[in-house]
Amino acid sequence: MKTRIVLASSSPRRAELLRMFDLPFEIVPPDLTEAGFYVSVPRALASVLAVGKAQIVAEEYPISIIISADTVVELDGQDLGKPRNANDARRILSRLSGRTHTVHTGLAVIYMGEMLRDVVSTKVTFRELSEEEIEAYIASGEPEDKAGAYAIQGRASAFVEKIEGDYFAVVGLPIAKLREFLKQFDIDMVCGMKAE
């Protein structure tokens, strides 16, 4: 019997990335309210949220491999969060315009009581954005429910001038780090799962 893999996330982007590897997995969105966590250091917040999501789902699926991730966008030492509305998205994107910010994605993998965790940080530089571009992007609806009010794999890819680090971590799931973690549980993302 093969070990069940559970993705503790409601993010379609994370599910899409995991599907690239033909690993059978289930999606179980964790019942966790991010607003309830008060961690002032963005990198630490990404880790705390990823671990919290994984632990909640692990309670329900104790003999499965649980994968969880959370992404936090940092600028000037602050978590920019997800936009509450169009005005908030406008404020966030205006701050990111022409500047370099850091995207922290916390990753947690739990199996049989053992947890592996890390944070992958990537620097992203936006070119100067015009008001027209910001308005058009907001009108597209893409900034909604996105950390930092943008999706690097979508229309916002046209905003990116430079990236230093793991692109997939910015999308929401650091693939290289996940592969490293899963190999410790005898799962190779490229070669497939070993039978138990």
TIVO-2410 file (N, C-alpha, C; in nm, 3 decimals):
# residues 196
REC num residu      c1      c2      c3 atome chaine
REC   1      M   0.083  -0.119   0.000     N      A
REC   1      M   0.000   0.000   0.000    CA      A
REC   1      M   0.087   0.124   0.000     C      A
REC   2      K   0.048   0.222  -0.079     N      A
REC   2      K   0.125   0.345  -0.084    CA      A
REC   2      K   0.076   0.444   0.021     C      A
REC   3      T   0.169   0.522   0.072     N      A
REC   3      T   0.136   0.622   0.173    CA      A
REC   3      T   0.050   0.732   0.111     C      A
REC   4      R  -0.054   0.768   0.181     N      A
REC   4      R  -0.141   0.876   0.133    CA      A
REC   4      R  -0.071   1.010   0.155     C      A
REC   5      I  -0.080   1.096   0.054     N      A
REC   5      I  -0.027   1.232   0.064    CA      A
REC   5      I  -0.144   1.328   0.069     C      A
REC   6      V  -0.138   1.420   0.164     N      A
REC   6      V  -0.244   1.520   0.179    CA      A
REC   6      V  -0.183   1.659   0.170     C      A
REC   7      L  -0.237   1.740   0.081     N      A
REC   7      L  -0.196   1.880   0.069    CA      A
REC   7      L  -0.289   1.964   0.156     C      A
REC   8      A  -0.233   2.019   0.263     N      A
REC   8      A  -0.312   2.099   0.357    CA      A
REC   8      A  -0.316   2.243   0.307     C      A
REC   9      S  -0.399   2.266   0.206     N      A
REC   9      S  -0.403   2.398   0.143    CA      A
REC   9      S  -0.530   2.413   0.060     C      A
REC  10      S  -0.578   2.535   0.052     N      A
REC  10      S  -0.691   2.566  -0.037    CA      A
REC  10      S  -0.643   2.638  -0.162     C      A
REC  11      S  -0.509   2.648  -0.177     N      A
REC  11      S  -0.451   2.721  -0.290    CA      A
REC  11      S  -0.450   2.637  -0.417     C      A
REC  12      P  -0.518   2.683  -0.521     N      A
REC  12      P  -0.512   2.609  -0.648    CA      A
REC  12      P  -0.373   2.611  -0.710     C      A
REC  13      R  -0.295   2.712  -0.679     N      A
REC  13      R  -0.158   2.721  -0.733    CA      A
REC  13      R  -0.070   2.611  -0.676     C      A
REC  14      R  -0.081   2.586  -0.546     N      A
REC  14      R   0.000   2.481  -0.485    CA      A
REC  14      R  -0.041   2.344  -0.538     C      A
REC  15      A  -0.170   2.322  -0.553     N      A
REC  15      A  -0.218   2.195  -0.606    CA      A
REC  15      A  -0.168   2.175  -0.749     C      A
REC  16      E  -0.170   2.281  -0.827     N      A
REC  16      E  -0.125   2.272  -0.967    CA      A
REC  16      E   0.023   2.235  -0.974     C      A
REC  17      L   0.103   2.294  -0.888     N      A
REC  17      L   0.246   2.262  -0.887    CA      A
REC  17      L   0.269   2.116  -0.847     C      A
REC  18      L   0.197   2.068  -0.747     N      A
REC  18      L   0.215   1.931  -0.701    CA      A
REC  18      L   0.168   1.830  -0.807     C      A
REC  19      R   0.067   1.866  -0.883     N      A
REC  19      R   0.017   1.776  -0.988    CA      A
REC  19      R   0.119   1.751  -1.098     C      A
REC  20      M   0.216   1.837  -1.113     N      A
REC  20      M   0.317   1.820  -1.217    CA      A
REC  20      M   0.394   1.689  -1.200     C      A
REC  21      F   0.394   1.634  -1.079     N      A
REC  21      F   0.480   1.519  -1.050    CA      A
REC  21      F   0.405   1.387  -1.045     C      A
REC  22      D   0.280   1.385  -1.081     N      A
REC  22      D   0.202   1.261  -1.087    CA      A
REC  22      D   0.201   1.184  -0.956     C      A
REC  23      L   0.213   1.256  -0.846     N      A
REC  23      L   0.199   1.191  -0.715    CA      A
REC  23      L   0.051   1.199  -0.676     C      A
REC  24      P  -0.009   1.086  -0.642     N      A
REC  24      P  -0.149   1.092  -0.599    CA      A
REC  24      P  -0.160   1.164  -0.465     C      A
REC  25      F  -0.248   1.261  -0.458     N      A
REC  25      F  -0.265   1.333  -0.332    CA      A
REC  25      F  -0.408   1.383  -0.319     C      A
REC  26      E  -0.446   1.408  -0.195     N      A
REC  26      E  -0.576   1.466  -0.164    CA      A
REC  26      E  -0.556   1.609  -0.117     C      A
REC  27      I  -0.658   1.689  -0.135     N      A
REC  27      I  -0.654   1.827  -0.087    CA      A
REC  27      I  -0.748   1.841   0.032     C      A
REC  28      V  -0.693   1.888   0.143     N      A
REC  28      V  -0.773   1.910   0.263    CA      A
REC  28      V  -0.741   2.050   0.315     C      A
REC  29      P  -0.826   2.148   0.286     N      A
REC  29      P  -0.801   2.284   0.336    CA      A
REC  29      P  -0.806   2.287   0.488     C      A
REC  30      P  -0.704   2.342   0.552     N      A
REC  30      P  -0.703   2.347   0.698    CA      A
REC  30      P  -0.798   2.453   0.752     C      A
REC  31      D  -0.858   2.423   0.864     N      A
REC  31      D  -0.948   2.518   0.929    CA      A
REC  31      D  -0.865   2.608   1.021     C      A
REC  32      L  -0.801   2.706   0.959     N      A
REC  32      L  -0.712   2.794   1.035    CA      A
REC  32      L  -0.732   2.938   0.987     C      A
REC  33      T  -0.750   3.029   1.081     N      A
REC  33      T  -0.767   3.170   1.048    CA      A
REC  33      T  -0.633   3.241   1.063     C      A
REC  34      E  -0.577   3.286   0.950     N      A
REC  34      E  -0.446   3.349   0.952    CA      A
REC  34      E  -0.445   3.477   1.035     C      A
REC  35      A  -0.559   3.546   1.040     N      A
REC  35      A  -0.566   3.673   1.112    CA      A
REC  35      A  -0.542   3.656   1.262     C      A
REC  36      G  -0.557   3.532   1.310     N      A
REC  36      G  -0.540   3.509   1.453    CA      A
REC  36      G  -0.395   3.498   1.499     C      A
REC  37      F  -0.301   3.505   1.403     N      A
REC  37      F  -0.160   3.491   1.439    CA      A
REC  37      F  -0.092   3.627   1.440     C      A
REC  38      Y  -0.028   3.659   1.551     N      A
REC  38      Y   0.040   3.789   1.563    CA      A
REC  38      Y   0.190   3.764   1.578     C      A
REC  39      V   0.257   3.752   1.465     N      A
REC  39      V   0.401   3.732   1.461    CA      A
REC  39      V   0.459   3.848   1.383     C      A
REC  40      S   0.544   3.926   1.448     N      A
REC  40      S   0.590   4.051   1.386    CA      A
REC  40      S   0.697   4.032   1.279     C      A
REC  41      V   0.768   3.918   1.282     N      A
REC  41      V   0.874   3.893   1.184    CA      A
REC  41      V   0.815   3.813   1.068     C      A
REC  42      P   0.811   3.870   0.947     N      A
REC  42      P   0.746   3.804   0.834    CA      A
REC  42      P   0.796   3.663   0.806     C      A
REC  43      R   0.928   3.642   0.810     N      A
REC  43      R   0.982   3.509   0.784    CA      A
REC  43      R   0.931   3.408   0.887     C      A
REC  44      A   0.927   3.449   1.012     N      A
REC  44      A   0.877   3.361   1.118    CA      A
REC  44      A   0.728   3.335   1.101     C      A
REC  45      L   0.654   3.435   1.056     N      A
REC  45      L   0.511   3.419   1.035    CA      A
REC  45      L   0.483   3.313   0.929     C      A
REC  46      A   0.561   3.314   0.820     N      A
REC  46      A   0.543   3.214   0.714    CA      A
REC  46      A   0.561   3.073   0.770     C      A
REC  47      S   0.658   3.055   0.858     N      A
REC  47      S   0.684   2.925   0.919    CA      A
REC  47      S   0.571   2.885   1.014     C      A
REC  48      V   0.530   2.978   1.099     N      A
REC  48      V   0.426   2.949   1.197    CA      A
REC  48      V   0.296   2.908   1.128     C      A
REC  49      L   0.260   2.978   1.021     N      A
REC  49      L   0.135   2.947   0.950    CA      A
REC  49      L   0.143   2.812   0.879     C      A
REC  50      A   0.257   2.784   0.816     N      A
REC  50      A   0.272   2.655   0.747    CA      A
REC  50      A   0.264   2.540   0.847     C      A
REC  51      V   0.331   2.554   0.959     N      A
REC  51      V   0.329   2.450   1.062    CA      A
REC  51      V   0.189   2.434   1.120     C      A
REC  52      G   0.124   2.546   1.148     N      A
REC  52      G  -0.011   2.541   1.204    CA      A
REC  52      G  -0.109   2.468   1.114     C      A
REC  53      K  -0.103   2.497   0.984     N      A
REC  53      K  -0.191   2.431   0.888    CA      A
REC  53      K  -0.164   2.280   0.884     C      A
REC  54      A  -0.035   2.245   0.881     N      A
REC  54      A   0.003   2.104   0.873    CA      A
REC  54      A  -0.044   2.028   0.998     C      A
REC  55      Q  -0.027   2.089   1.113     N      A
REC  55      Q  -0.063   2.021   1.238    CA      A
REC  55      Q  -0.213   1.998   1.247     C      A
REC  56      I  -0.292   2.094   1.202     N      A
REC  56      I  -0.438   2.079   1.207    CA      A
REC  56      I  -0.483   1.960   1.122     C      A
REC  57      V  -0.429   1.951   1.001     N      A
REC  57      V  -0.469   1.843   0.911    CA      A
REC  57      V  -0.410   1.709   0.956     C      A
REC  58      A  -0.290   1.712   1.014     N      A
REC  58      A  -0.227   1.588   1.062    CA      A
REC  58      A  -0.310   1.522   1.172     C      A
REC  59      E  -0.383   1.601   1.249     N      A
REC  59      E  -0.469   1.544   1.354    CA      A
REC  59      E  -0.580   1.459   1.292     C      A
REC  60      E  -0.626   1.500   1.176     N      A
REC  60      E  -0.734   1.429   1.108    CA      A
REC  60      E  -0.681   1.312   1.024     C      A
REC  61      Y  -0.555   1.325   0.978     N      A
REC  61      Y  -0.494   1.221   0.893    CA      A
REC  61      Y  -0.358   1.182   0.953     C      A
REC  62      P  -0.361   1.110   1.066     N      A
REC  62      P  -0.237   1.084   1.141    CA      A
REC  62      P  -0.137   0.991   1.074     C      A
REC  63      I  -0.179   0.909   0.976     N      A
REC  63      I  -0.082   0.819   0.912    CA      A
REC  63      I  -0.055   0.859   0.767     C      A
REC  64      S  -0.090   0.982   0.733     N      A
REC  64      S  -0.063   1.034   0.599    CA      A
REC  64      S   0.054   1.131   0.602     C      A
REC  65      I   0.112   1.155   0.487     N      A
REC  65      I   0.213   1.260   0.474    CA      A
REC  65      I   0.139   1.390   0.448     C      A
REC  66      I   0.159   1.486   0.535     N      A
REC  66      I   0.090   1.614   0.525    CA      A
REC  66      I   0.189   1.719   0.472     C      A
REC  67      I   0.148   1.788   0.368     N      A
REC  67      I   0.229   1.895   0.310    CA      A
REC  67      I   0.154   2.027   0.326     C      A
REC  68      S   0.223   2.126   0.381     N      A
REC  68      S   0.161   2.256   0.398    CA      A
REC  68      S   0.261   2.366   0.368     C      A
REC  69      A   0.211   2.478   0.315     N      A
REC  69      A   0.298   2.592   0.287    CA      A
REC  69      A   0.219   2.721   0.310     C      A
REC  70      D   0.291   2.827   0.339     N      A
REC  70      D   0.229   2.958   0.350    CA      A
REC  70      D   0.327   3.064   0.303     C      A
REC  71      T   0.275   3.163   0.232     N      A
REC  71      T   0.360   3.265   0.171    CA      A
REC  71      T   0.332   3.402   0.231     C      A
REC  72      V   0.440   3.471   0.266     N      A
REC  72      V   0.432   3.605   0.322    CA      A
REC  72      V   0.523   3.696   0.240     C      A
REC  73      V   0.472   3.813   0.201     N      A
REC  73      V   0.551   3.909   0.124    CA      A
REC  73      V   0.595   4.022   0.218     C      A
REC  74      E   0.727   4.043   0.222     N      A
REC  74      E   0.785   4.141   0.313    CA      A
REC  74      E   0.843   4.260   0.238     C      A
REC  75      L   0.812   4.379   0.286     N      A
REC  75      L   0.872   4.502   0.235    CA      A
REC  75      L   0.897   4.594   0.354     C      A
REC  76      D   1.017   4.646   0.363     N      A
REC  76      D   1.055   4.734   0.474    CA      A
REC  76      D   1.029   4.669   0.610     C      A
REC  77      G   1.054   4.538   0.616     N      A
REC  77      G   1.040   4.466   0.742    CA      A
REC  77      G   0.897   4.434   0.782     C      A
REC  78      Q   0.801   4.462   0.694     N      A
REC  78      Q   0.660   4.440   0.726    CA      A
REC  78      Q   0.597   4.337   0.634     C      A
REC  79      D   0.502   4.262   0.690     N      A
REC  79      D   0.421   4.169   0.610    CA      A
REC  79      D   0.314   4.252   0.538     C      A
REC  80      L   0.315   4.246   0.405     N      A
REC  80      L   0.216   4.324   0.329    CA      A
REC  80      L   0.078   4.261   0.332     C      A
REC  81      G   0.071   4.133   0.364     N      A
REC  81      G  -0.057   4.065   0.374    CA      A
REC  81      G  -0.125   4.047   0.239     C      A
REC  82      K  -0.253   4.009   0.246     N      A
REC  82      K  -0.337   3.996   0.127    CA      A
REC  82      K  -0.428   4.118   0.122     C      A
REC  83      P  -0.458   4.166   0.003     N      A
REC  83      P  -0.541   4.287  -0.006    CA      A
REC  83      P  -0.684   4.263   0.044     C      A
REC  84      R  -0.733   4.356   0.123     N      A
REC  84      R  -0.870   4.345   0.175    CA      A
REC  84      R  -0.973   4.388   0.071     C      A
REC  85      N  -0.930   4.475  -0.019     N      A
REC  85      N  -1.020   4.526  -0.123    CA      A
REC  85      N  -0.934   4.590  -0.232     C      A
REC  86      A  -0.999   4.652  -0.330     N      A
REC  86      A  -0.926   4.712  -0.442    CA      A
REC  86      A  -0.834   4.825  -0.396     C      A
REC  87      N  -0.881   4.906  -0.303     N      A
REC  87      N  -0.797   5.015  -0.253    CA      A
REC  87      N  -0.671   4.964  -0.185     C      A
REC  88      D  -0.687   4.855  -0.111     N      A
REC  88      D  -0.572   4.796  -0.042    CA      A
REC  88      D  -0.475   4.736  -0.143     C      A
REC  89      A  -0.528   4.673  -0.248     N      A
REC  89      A  -0.442   4.618  -0.354    CA      A
REC  89      A  -0.365   4.731  -0.422     C      A
REC  90      R  -0.431   4.842  -0.444     N      A
REC  90      R  -0.367   4.959  -0.506    CA      A
REC  90      R  -0.253   5.010  -0.418     C      A
REC  91      R  -0.277   5.015  -0.289     N      A
REC  91      R  -0.175   5.061  -0.194    CA      A
REC  91      R  -0.054   4.968  -0.196     C      A
REC  92      I  -0.079   4.837  -0.191     N      A
REC  92      I   0.030   4.739  -0.188    CA      A
REC  92      I   0.111   4.743  -0.317     C      A
REC  93      L   0.045   4.743  -0.430     N      A
REC  93      L   0.115   4.742  -0.559    CA      A
REC  93      L   0.194   4.871  -0.580     C      A
REC  94      S   0.141   4.982  -0.532     N      A
REC  94      S   0.213   5.110  -0.541    CA      A
REC  94      S   0.341   5.106  -0.458     C      A
REC  95      R   0.335   5.040  -0.345     N      A
REC  95      R   0.455   5.027  -0.261    CA      A
REC  95      R   0.560   4.936  -0.325     C      A
REC  96      L   0.513   4.832  -0.395     N      A
REC  96      L   0.606   4.737  -0.459    CA      A
REC  96      L   0.669   4.795  -0.586     C      A
REC  97      S   0.603   4.892  -0.646     N      A
REC  97      S   0.649   4.948  -0.773    CA      A
REC  97      S   0.792   5.001  -0.765     C      A
REC  98      G   0.879   4.951  -0.855     N      A
REC  98      G   1.016   4.998  -0.864    CA      A
REC  98      G   1.106   4.957  -0.748     C      A
REC  99      R   1.063   4.860  -0.669     N      A
REC  99      R   1.140   4.821  -0.551    CA      A
REC  99      R   1.161   4.669  -0.544     C      A
REC 100      T   1.252   4.629  -0.457     N      A
REC 100      T   1.279   4.488  -0.431    CA      A
REC 100      T   1.213   4.448  -0.300     C      A
REC 101      H   1.138   4.340  -0.302     N      A
REC 101      H   1.077   4.287  -0.182    CA      A
REC 101      H   1.119   4.142  -0.164     C      A
REC 102      T   1.087   4.085  -0.050     N      A
REC 102      T   1.124   3.947  -0.021    CA      A
REC 102      T   0.999   3.863   0.000     C      A
REC 103      V   0.995   3.750  -0.068     N      A
REC 103      V   0.884   3.656  -0.053    CA      A
REC 103      V   0.932   3.538   0.031     C      A
REC 104      H   0.868   3.516   0.145     N      A
REC 104      H   0.901   3.404   0.233    CA      A
REC 104      H   0.793   3.298   0.220     C      A
REC 105      T   0.831   3.176   0.186     N      A
REC 105      T   0.734   3.067   0.185    CA      A
REC 105      T   0.777   2.962   0.286     C      A
REC 106      G   0.695   2.947   0.388     N      A
REC 106      G   0.719   2.844   0.487    CA      A
REC 106      G   0.667   2.711   0.436     C      A
REC 107      L   0.742   2.605   0.463     N      A
REC 107      L   0.704   2.470   0.420    CA      A
REC 107      L   0.711   2.377   0.541     C      A
REC 108      A   0.607   2.297   0.557     N      A
REC 108      A   0.606   2.197   0.665    CA      A
REC 108      A   0.556   2.064   0.608     C      A
REC 109      V   0.625   1.958   0.643     N      A
REC 109      V   0.584   1.823   0.604    CA      A
REC 109      V   0.582   1.737   0.730     C      A
REC 110      I   0.469   1.673   0.756     N      A
REC 110      I   0.454   1.589   0.874    CA      A
REC 110      I   0.420   1.447   0.832     C      A
REC 111      Y   0.489   1.350   0.895     N      A
REC 111      Y   0.456   1.210   0.872    CA      A
REC 111      Y   0.484   1.129   0.998     C      A
REC 112      M   0.381   1.062   1.046     N      A
REC 112      M   0.393   0.974   1.163    CA      A
REC 112      M   0.459   1.046   1.281     C      A
REC 113      G   0.417   1.168   1.305     N      A
REC 113      G   0.466   1.245   1.418    CA      A
REC 113      G   0.597   1.319   1.396     C      A
REC 114      E   0.662   1.294   1.283     N      A
REC 114      E   0.787   1.365   1.253    CA      A
REC 114      E   0.758   1.483   1.162     C      A
REC 115      M   0.813   1.598   1.198     N      A
REC 115      M   0.789   1.718   1.117    CA      A
REC 115      M   0.920   1.775   1.063     C      A
REC 116      L   0.920   1.807   0.933     N      A
REC 116      L   1.030   1.877   0.871    CA      A
REC 116      L   0.978   2.015   0.832     C      A
REC 117      R   1.055   2.118   0.860     N      A
REC 117      R   1.007   2.254   0.833    CA      A
REC 117      R   1.121   2.344   0.792     C      A
REC 118      D   1.090   2.442   0.708     N      A
REC 118      D   1.190   2.539   0.666    CA      A
REC 118      D   1.117   2.657   0.602     C      A
REC 119      V   1.192   2.764   0.577     N      A
REC 119      V   1.139   2.880   0.507    CA      A
REC 119      V   1.233   2.910   0.391     C      A
REC 120      V   1.177   2.924   0.272     N      A
REC 120      V   1.255   2.959   0.154    CA      A
REC 120      V   1.225   3.105   0.120     C      A
REC 121      S   1.329   3.187   0.114     N      A
REC 121      S   1.312   3.330   0.090    CA      A
REC 121      S   1.369   3.369  -0.047     C      A
REC 122      T   1.294   3.447  -0.120     N      A
REC 122      T   1.332   3.487  -0.256    CA      A
REC 122      T   1.313   3.638  -0.272     C      A
REC 123      K   1.410   3.702  -0.333     N      A
REC 123      K   1.398   3.846  -0.358    CA      A
REC 123      K   1.338   3.869  -0.497     C      A
REC 124      V   1.240   3.958  -0.504     N      A
REC 124      V   1.174   3.990  -0.630    CA      A
REC 124      V   1.178   4.141  -0.650     C      A
REC 125      T   1.223   4.183  -0.767     N      A
REC 125      T   1.227   4.326  -0.799    CA      A
REC 125      T   1.123   4.359  -0.904     C      A
REC 126      F   1.038   4.454  -0.873     N      A
REC 126      F   0.939   4.504  -0.968    CA      A
REC 126      F   0.996   4.626  -1.041     C      A
REC 127      R   0.965   4.640  -1.168     N      A
REC 127      R   0.996   4.763  -1.239    CA      A
REC 127      R   0.895   4.869  -1.195     C      A
REC 128      E   0.916   4.992  -1.237     N      A
REC 128      E   0.820   5.098  -1.206    CA      A
REC 128      E   0.688   5.067  -1.276     C      A
REC 129      L   0.580   5.074  -1.201     N      A
REC 129      L   0.448   5.046  -1.256    CA      A
REC 129      L   0.370   5.177  -1.272     C      A
REC 130      S   0.304   5.191  -1.385     N      A
REC 130      S   0.222   5.310  -1.407    CA      A
REC 130      S   0.088   5.291  -1.336     C      A
REC 131      E   0.019   5.401  -1.312     N      A
REC 131      E  -0.114   5.394  -1.250    CA      A
REC 131      E  -0.209   5.313  -1.337     C      A
REC 132      E  -0.196   5.329  -1.468     N      A
REC 132      E  -0.282   5.255  -1.561    CA      A
REC 132      E  -0.260   5.105  -1.547     C      A
REC 133      E  -0.134   5.064  -1.535     N      A
REC 133      E  -0.104   4.921  -1.521    CA      A
REC 133      E  -0.161   4.867  -1.391     C      A
REC 134      I  -0.146   4.942  -1.283     N      A
REC 134      I  -0.197   4.898  -1.154    CA      A
REC 134      I  -0.349   4.884  -1.159     C      A
REC 135      E  -0.416   4.983  -1.218     N      A
REC 135      E  -0.562   4.979  -1.227    CA      A
REC 135      E  -0.609   4.861  -1.312     C      A
REC 136      A  -0.541   4.840  -1.425     N      A
REC 136      A  -0.580   4.728  -1.513    CA      A
REC 136      A  -0.559   4.595  -1.443     C      A
REC 137      Y  -0.452   4.585  -1.367     N      A
REC 137      Y  -0.423   4.460  -1.297    CA      A
REC 137      Y  -0.528   4.434  -1.189     C      A
REC 138      I  -0.565   4.538  -1.115     N      A
REC 138      I  -0.668   4.523  -1.013    CA      A
REC 138      I  -0.800   4.482  -1.077     C      A
REC 139      A  -0.832   4.543  -1.192     N      A
REC 139      A  -0.957   4.512  -1.262    CA      A
REC 139      A  -0.962   4.367  -1.309     C      A
REC 140      S  -0.845   4.306  -1.330     N      A
REC 140      S  -0.841   4.167  -1.375    CA      A
REC 140      S  -0.886   4.070  -1.265     C      A
REC 141      G  -0.883   4.116  -1.141     N      A
REC 141      G  -0.923   4.032  -1.029    CA      A
REC 141      G  -0.811   3.945  -0.974     C      A
REC 142      E  -0.696   3.944  -1.042     N      A
REC 142      E  -0.588   3.855  -1.001    CA      A
REC 142      E  -0.529   3.885  -0.863     C      A
REC 143      P  -0.525   4.012  -0.819     N      A
REC 143      P  -0.466   4.038  -0.687    CA      A
REC 143      P  -0.544   3.981  -0.568     C      A
REC 144      E  -0.672   3.947  -0.591     N      A
REC 144      E  -0.755   3.900  -0.480    CA      A
REC 144      E  -0.699   3.774  -0.415     C      A
REC 145      D  -0.693   3.778  -0.282     N      A
REC 145      D  -0.649   3.664  -0.201    CA      A
REC 145      D  -0.505   3.620  -0.231     C      A
REC 146      K  -0.423   3.713  -0.279     N      A
REC 146      K  -0.282   3.682  -0.307    CA      A
REC 146      K  -0.192   3.759  -0.211     C      A
REC 147      A  -0.097   3.690  -0.152     N      A
REC 147      A   0.002   3.758  -0.068    CA      A
REC 147      A   0.075   3.862  -0.152     C      A
REC 148      G   0.080   3.986  -0.103     N      A
REC 148      G   0.146   4.092  -0.178    CA      A
REC 148      G   0.063   4.144  -0.293     C      A
REC 149      A  -0.060   4.098  -0.307     N      A
REC 149      A  -0.154   4.144  -0.411    CA      A
REC 149      A  -0.110   4.112  -0.553     C      A
REC 150      Y  -0.032   4.004  -0.569     N      A
REC 150      Y   0.004   3.966  -0.706    CA      A
REC 150      Y   0.033   3.817  -0.718     C      A
REC 151      A   0.022   3.768  -0.843     N      A
REC 151      A   0.056   3.629  -0.875    CA      A
REC 151      A   0.167   3.631  -0.978     C      A
REC 152      I   0.286   3.588  -0.939     N      A
REC 152      I   0.401   3.597  -1.029    CA      A
REC 152      I   0.384   3.509  -1.152     C      A
REC 153      Q   0.303   3.404  -1.141     N      A
REC 153      Q   0.282   3.312  -1.254    CA      A
REC 153      Q   0.173   3.362  -1.348     C      A
REC 154      G   0.109   3.473  -1.313     N      A
REC 154      G   0.001   3.527  -1.393    CA      A
REC 154      G   0.041   3.656  -1.463     C      A
REC 155      R  -0.052   3.749  -1.469     N      A
REC 155      R  -0.028   3.876  -1.539    CA      A
REC 155      R   0.084   3.958  -1.474     C      A
REC 156      A   0.103   3.940  -1.345     N      A
REC 156      A   0.207   4.015  -1.275    CA      A
REC 156      A   0.348   3.975  -1.318     C      A
REC 157      S   0.359   3.866  -1.395     N      A
REC 157      S   0.492   3.829  -1.447    CA      A
REC 157      S   0.550   3.944  -1.530     C      A
REC 158      A   0.464   4.027  -1.588     N      A
REC 158      A   0.510   4.142  -1.668    CA      A
REC 158      A   0.565   4.254  -1.581     C      A
REC 159      F   0.544   4.246  -1.449     N      A
REC 159      F   0.595   4.348  -1.358    CA      A
REC 159      F   0.737   4.318  -1.309     C      A
REC 160      V   0.778   4.192  -1.323     N      A
REC 160      V   0.902   4.146  -1.260    CA      A
REC 160      V   1.024   4.181  -1.345     C      A
REC 161      E   1.114   4.252  -1.282     N      A
REC 161      E   1.240   4.290  -1.348    CA      A
REC 161      E   1.349   4.189  -1.317     C      A
REC 162      K   1.348   4.137  -1.195     N      A
REC 162      K   1.452   4.044  -1.153    CA      A
REC 162      K   1.402   3.958  -1.038     C      A
REC 163      I   1.451   3.833  -1.034     N      A
REC 163      I   1.420   3.744  -0.923    CA      A
REC 163      I   1.549   3.677  -0.878     C      A
REC 164      E   1.570   3.672  -0.747     N      A
REC 164      E   1.690   3.609  -0.690    CA      A
REC 164      E   1.645   3.502  -0.592     C      A
REC 165      G   1.647   3.378  -0.639     N      A
REC 165      G   1.606   3.268  -0.552    CA      A
REC 165      G   1.512   3.173  -0.623     C      A
REC 166      D   1.424   3.113  -0.545     N      A
REC 166      D   1.336   3.006  -0.591    CA      A
REC 166      D   1.205   3.061  -0.647     C      A
REC 167      Y   1.188   3.053  -0.778     N      A
REC 167      Y   1.065   3.101  -0.842    CA      A
REC 167      Y   0.942   3.029  -0.787     C      A
REC 168      F   0.952   2.897  -0.770     N      A
REC 168      F   0.836   2.819  -0.725    CA      A
REC 168      F   0.795   2.855  -0.583     C      A
REC 169      A   0.890   2.900  -0.503     N      A
REC 169      A   0.855   2.946  -0.368    CA      A
REC 169      A   0.769   3.072  -0.375     C      A
REC 170      V   0.796   3.155  -0.475     N      A
REC 170      V   0.715   3.276  -0.493    CA      A
REC 170      V   0.574   3.238  -0.538     C      A
REC 171      V   0.563   3.136  -0.622     N      A
REC 171      V   0.431   3.088  -0.664    CA      A
REC 171      V   0.356   3.031  -0.543     C      A
REC 172      G   0.430   2.971  -0.449     N      A
REC 172      G   0.365   2.923  -0.328    CA      A
REC 172      G   0.408   2.787  -0.276     C      A
REC 173      L   0.495   2.717  -0.352     N      A
REC 173      L   0.540   2.584  -0.306    CA      A
REC 173      L   0.685   2.563  -0.350     C      A
REC 174      P   0.780   2.569  -0.257     N      A
REC 174      P   0.921   2.551  -0.293    CA      A
REC 174      P   0.951   2.405  -0.329     C      A
REC 175      I   0.952   2.376  -0.458     N      A
REC 175      I   0.961   2.238  -0.507    CA      A
REC 175      I   1.089   2.169  -0.464     C      A
REC 176      A   1.203   2.237  -0.477     N      A
REC 176      A   1.331   2.173  -0.443    CA      A
REC 176      A   1.336   2.133  -0.296     C      A
REC 177      K   1.289   2.221  -0.209     N      A
REC 177      K   1.288   2.190  -0.066    CA      A
REC 177      K   1.187   2.080  -0.036     C      A
REC 178      L   1.073   2.082  -0.103     N      A
REC 178      L   0.973   1.976  -0.083    CA      A
REC 178      L   1.028   1.841  -0.125     C      A
REC 179      R   1.098   1.837  -0.238     N      A
REC 179      R   1.158   1.711  -0.284    CA      A
REC 179      R   1.257   1.658  -0.179     C      A
REC 180      E   1.336   1.749  -0.124     N      A
REC 180      E   1.434   1.710  -0.021    CA      A
REC 180      E   1.363   1.649   0.100     C      A
REC 181      F   1.254   1.710   0.142     N      A
REC 181      F   1.179   1.659   0.257    CA      A
REC 181      F   1.115   1.523   0.227     C      A
REC 182      L   1.050   1.512   0.110     N      A
REC 182      L   0.980   1.387   0.078    CA      A
REC 182      L   1.076   1.270   0.062     C      A
REC 183      K   1.197   1.296   0.013     N      A
REC 183      K   1.295   1.188  -0.001    CA      A
REC 183      K   1.328   1.127   0.135     C      A
REC 184      Q   1.318   1.205   0.240     N      A
REC 184      Q   1.345   1.152   0.374    CA      A
REC 184      Q   1.235   1.054   0.416     C      A
REC 185      F   1.121   1.060   0.348     N      A
REC 185      F   1.012   0.965   0.374    CA      A
REC 185      F   0.998   0.865   0.259     C      A
REC 186      D   1.108   0.844   0.185     N      A
REC 186      D   1.115   0.745   0.076    CA      A
REC 186      D   1.020   0.776  -0.040     C      A
REC 187      I   0.999   0.903  -0.066     N      A
REC 187      I   0.919   0.942  -0.182    CA      A
REC 187      I   1.005   1.031  -0.270     C      A
REC 188      D   1.021   0.993  -0.395     N      A
REC 188      D   1.097   1.073  -0.490    CA      A
REC 188      D   0.997   1.138  -0.585     C      A
REC 189      M   0.994   1.268  -0.591     N      A
REC 189      M   0.894   1.340  -0.672    CA      A
REC 189      M   0.912   1.311  -0.820     C      A
REC 190      V   1.033   1.278  -0.860     N      A
REC 190      V   1.058   1.251  -1.003    CA      A
REC 190      V   1.037   1.103  -1.034     C      A
REC 191      C   1.087   1.015  -0.948     N      A
REC 191      C   1.081   0.870  -0.975    CA      A
REC 191      C   0.954   0.804  -0.922     C      A
REC 192      G   0.881   0.871  -0.837     N      A
REC 192      G   0.756   0.816  -0.787    CA      A
REC 192      G   0.767   0.765  -0.645     C      A
REC 193      M   0.660   0.701  -0.599     N      A
REC 193      M   0.651   0.653  -0.461    CA      A
REC 193      M   0.694   0.507  -0.452     C      A
REC 194      K   0.758   0.475  -0.342     N      A
REC 194      K   0.794   0.335  -0.317    CA      A
REC 194      K   0.677   0.265  -0.251     C      A
REC 195      A   0.653   0.140  -0.290     N      A
REC 195      A   0.546   0.062  -0.226    CA      A
REC 195      A   0.590   0.024  -0.086     C      A
REC 196      E   0.494   0.020   0.005     N      A
REC 196      E   0.528  -0.019   0.142    CA      A
REC 196      E   0.517  -0.169   0.161     C      A
***
